[in-house]
């Protein structure tokens, strides 16, 4: 059995907007969501830069207080994005109660509740003081366990933790399960906490930009003068569905997922590889039955780091030199949304596809030598997009690429 897989709903909670409409405007205008967080500097970071993500305000009208107590920061973001996605897909509570829906989310380890638990224990020396919610906030499956409870999800249910490719792999696995007939519908996505506890170790690697005098200009993918990435987060959610199932219930189809490719570099734990990138992209295109000439837009992984951008640029040049595909990294506006990024960038790509434009790679003044021949978009381009390739590459050499297509 090989079924077609479509996306019928999407939701977003990010630093460039907390609704599809707001995000569309930010993408089109090239508006950055990056700012300065003084708490990071007070805590001891080299860089106070981050994607400024609005905190959800949840009340008893939204969720019971016991459920709210068990929601980690990233699970709150994921709830907001998933609620949007189900609404757009036309999925209500009654449908979820009567039908089996799966849930696969990519998310990072949950730093804040772990640190808070340790602080309580150091001060009180009494586990009874930890309360009810911290256990459910601190588990790596915090997003999936909360979403499955809130939305009555009874299908496949697990968490993907594959560094910055997690959100992309979650969509790829949901696509495979539906394609093989094992599920009719899966909620897929990615979520990332943004509190200052969660990224100190990355700051210690000097991975972050210190261009703190101009935060919105700090994320500079492919630019010769970049000095590091900017951490960000939030959540993105997508409803993946069997094509015939979607037609039968009269769903509005946003696009089709036609290809998923993956690879592992097998080298140094933080060492990128142009070969690994190229293999993932080639496999995704092969799975989709398309070639480089068929791709209209590439949402690059490019995070604004020297090595990461360089190796991806080499792979892109190998496959797309002289081709018409336009290329940009939306991380120039959002910063690096980490475990969420692979899912959010599919949302961003669908928004562009639906509205016939390519968002700019902002802050690109002088492409470095490896990106010089790439067809990089510096300003918004109004153009019809039918086929998109989206890249996600992470620490540990995990690579994922997805191809989506307009129906």
N, C-alpha and C positions, 0 to 999 in steps of 0.2 A: 504494500500500500504506500502510495506517495501522494499526499494531499497538498493543495495550495494553502499558504498561510498568509493571512492579512492582519492588518492593524485597524481596529475599529474605535479605539479610544486612547487618549493620551492626557497626561496631567504633568504639571511642572511646578516646582517650588524652588526657585533659584535666586541668585543675586541680581539677575537682570529682569526679574519679574516673577510674580506668583500666580499668573494666569496665562493662558495661551495668547490672549490678545496683547497683554503687556510685554510678553517676551517677543512677540512678533515685531512690535514697535522698536524695542531695544535692538534686535538683530538688524532691522532695516536701517535704523539710524546710526548703528555702530556705537551704541551707548555702553560704556563700561559699568560694571557693578562692583568694582574694586575700591576699597577704602582703607583707612588706617585704624587699627584697633589698639588704643593705648594700653589695654589690659595685657596684651602680649609683651609689650616692652617692659611693663612693670613686672611681669612674671619672669623675664630674663631672656626673651627672644632677641636675636639680632635684628629681625624684621617684624614690624607690626602690621604688614600688609596682609589683607585677606579679602575674599569675596564677602560682602556684607549681606547676609541672608536674614530676612525678616523672621522673627520668632512667631510661630503660630499661637494664636490665643484660643485655647480649647476650654470649653465650659461643659457643664452637665447637659446642655442641649446637644452638644456634639457627641460626648462619650460619658459613660458612667465613671465615677471618680476612681473606682478600683482599677479600671482599664487605664485611665489617665496616669495613675500612679506607676504603672508598669511600662509606660512609654519612654524610651530613651529619646534623646534629641533627634537622632536620625529617624526613629520610628514615627515621631510627630511629623517630620517632613514627609515621610513616605505615606502616612495616612492622608495628609492634605492632597498630595499628588494623585494617590490612588482614588480618592473620592472624585476628583475631577475626571480621571480616566474612565471610571465606571459610568459617570453621568454622561459623558460624551458618547460612550458606547451604547447608551440606552439600557444599561443594566441596573435594575433596582433591587431592593432587598428581597422581594418575592422571587425574582429570578435566581438570586444567589442561594436562597433557601431550597429551591426546587431543582437546582442543577449543580453538577460537579464542576468547579472551577479551580484551577491550580494556582500556585504562587511560587515564583522563583525571583529572588531579589539578590542583587549584589550589594554588600555593605562591609565596611571596615569593622575592626574590633571596636568596642564601645568604651572609650577611655574615661569619660566623665564619671559614670557611676562606679567604675572600678577604683578610681582615685578617691572619690567621696567615701566609698566603703572603707578603704584603708585608713582614711583620716578619722572616721568615726571609731574604728577599732583601736587606733593608736591612742585616742583620747579617752574612750569609755571602757575599753577592754571587756566588751560585753556584746556578743552577737545579737542579742535581743534588741539592741539599739539600732540595728540595720533596717528594721521595718520591712514592709511587705514588697515594695516595688523594685528595690535595687537589684534583686536577683534577675528579674525579667528585663531590666534595662541593661544589665551588664553582659548577658549572654550574646555570643556572636550571632545567634539566630533571632535577636531581639526584633528585627523588622518582620520577618516571616511569621514568628509566633503571634505577634500582635495583629498583623493584618489578617491572618487566617481566623483569629478569634473574632475580630471586629466585623469582618465581612462574611463569616460563615463559609470559608473556603475549604473544600473537602477533597480537592484533587492533589496533585503532586505539590510538595511543600518542603523546600530546602533553600539554604543560603549559599550563595557563591562568594567565596573570598579569594579573588585572583588579582589582588592589587588593583591597579588602575584600569584593568581590562574587565573588572567584575561585572559592571552594568551591561557591557556588550555581550559577555559570555552568557549572562542570564537570558538575554533575548535570543541568542543563538540556540541555547538548550531548549527554551520554550518552543522555538521554531521547529527543532528536530522532533520533539515529543508530539506536536500536533501533526507534522508532516507524516510521521509514522503511524498515526491513528491512535495514539495512546491517550491523548487529551483532545477535547474540542475547543477549550478556551483556557488560557493561562495569563494571569496577571504577572508581568515581568517589569523589572526596573532596577534602579540603583539608588542608594542613599548614603550620605556622608555627613557626619557631625562636623561642626565648625568651631567648637569651643577651643580655648587656648590650651587645654590639656592634650588635645588629640594630635598635635603636629609638632611638639617640641623636638622630638627626635629627628624629624626632617630638617628643622631649623639648625640642628646641631651639625648636619652634613653640609651646611652652607648652600643648601639647595634653593633658598628663597631669594627673590630680588630684594635689594635694600634701597630701591629708588623711592624712598618714602616722601621726598619732596613733591612728587607728582604721581600719586597712586594710580590714576587712570591710565597713565602712560607706561606703567611698570611691566605689564605683560606684553612681551614683544616676540611672539613665535616667528622663527626664521630670520629675525633681524640680527645683523652683525653685532649690534651694541647691546643685546640682551644681557641681563646679569642674573637670571634665575626665574623660577616659576613663582606664582602666587597661589597659596592654598585657598580652596573654596569648597562649597558643598551644597547641601539641600537634598532634593529627591526628584526623581522622574519616574513615571509609571506609564506602562503601555498595556493595552488589552490586545493580546494576540489570539487569533481565532481561525478555525478552519473556514475556508472560503465558502463552501456550500452551507455550512452552519450559519454563517453571517448572512448569506442571501436568504435563507429560510426564515430568519427572524426579522428580515427587513432592516438590517444594520447599515449604517453609513460607513462605507469602506474608505479609509484614509490612504492606504497604500498597501502594497504587497511586499512581504519579506521573501526574497528570492535566493539569497545566498549567505552562507556563513562559513568563514574560514578561520583556522586557528593554527598556531605553532608554538613551539618553545625553543628559545635560543640555545639552551644547554651550555651556557658559558658563565661568566661572572654574575654574581647575584644582582648587581646594579648596572651591568654592562649591556647596552642595547645592541641590536644586530640588524644590519640592513637585509641580510639574508632572511632572518626570521620575519621581519616586516613584509618582505616581498612574498614569502611563502604564504602567509596568512591572507594577503590581498589576492594572490593568484588563486588560492583555493576557494575564496569567497566568490570570485568572478567565475571560476569553473563550475561551482555549484549552481550559480545563477544562469549559466549558459550565455554569459556575455564576455566581451573582451575589453581591453583598454579603450578602444574606439567608441564603445557604447556608453561609457561613463560620462555623465554631464557635470557632476560636481563631486569633489572629494572633501569630506570633513576630516582634516588631518588631525592626528593625535597631538601634534606639536605643542609642547608645554611651555616653551620659552627657556629651555635649558640647552646648553651647548651640545652635549653628546646626543641627547634624545632627538633634538631637531635635526642634527647632522645625519644620523643614521636613517631616519625616516626620509629625509630629503634625498639621500642616495637611493633608497628603494623606490621612491616615487619617480625619480629621474629615470631609473632603470626601466620602469614599466610604462611611464606616461610622457616621456620626453617627445615633444612634437605632436602630442594628442590635444584634443580640444577641451578636455576636462578642466574646469575652473577649480582652484584649490584655495581653501582658507582654513584657519584654525579659530573656531569660536572661543577658544581659551584666551584669545587676546582680549575678549570682553568679560568673560566669566572667571578668569583664572582657572586653575586646575581643580575640577570638581572631584578628582580622585576616584573613589570606588563608585561614585554616581555617574562619572563622565560618559562612559560608553552608552548609557541609557539616555541621558539628557541630550547628547549630541544626535541621537536618532530623533528625538523630539524636535530639536532645532532644525534638523534636515527636513523633516516632514513639513514643518511650518514654511520653510523656504520653498519646498516642492509645491505646496498648495498655493502659495502666493507669488510664485514665479520670480524669485530673486535669489541672489547669492549674497550672503552677509560678508562684510569685509574682514580682512585680517588687519585690524587696526594697529596702529603704532609701527607699522612696517615702513621704515625709511630707507634702509639699505640692506637688501637681502644678503646673507652671507654667501660665501663662494659655492657652497654645496646646494643652495636653494636658488641660485641666480637664474637658472634656466627654467624653473618651475613657473607654471601659469598662475601665479599668486594674485589674489584679488585684494586690492588696496582700498577700493571704494565699492559701495553697494552696486551690484550689476543687476538690472532688470532683464531676466532671461528665463525661458521655459526650461524646467528641469524635469526629466523623466526618469533618470536612473542615478542613484547616489551610492557612493562607496564611503563607509565611515570606519575609521581606524581607531583602535585602542590597544596600547602597548603598556605593559606594567613591569615593575620590579620583579626579579626572579625569572625574567625572560618570557613571561606569558603574553601572547599576542592574539588579538581577535580582530576580525574584519567582518563587516556586514554589508550586504547589498540590498537596498530597497528600491522599489519601482512603482511609478504611478500606474494606476489602473485606468 
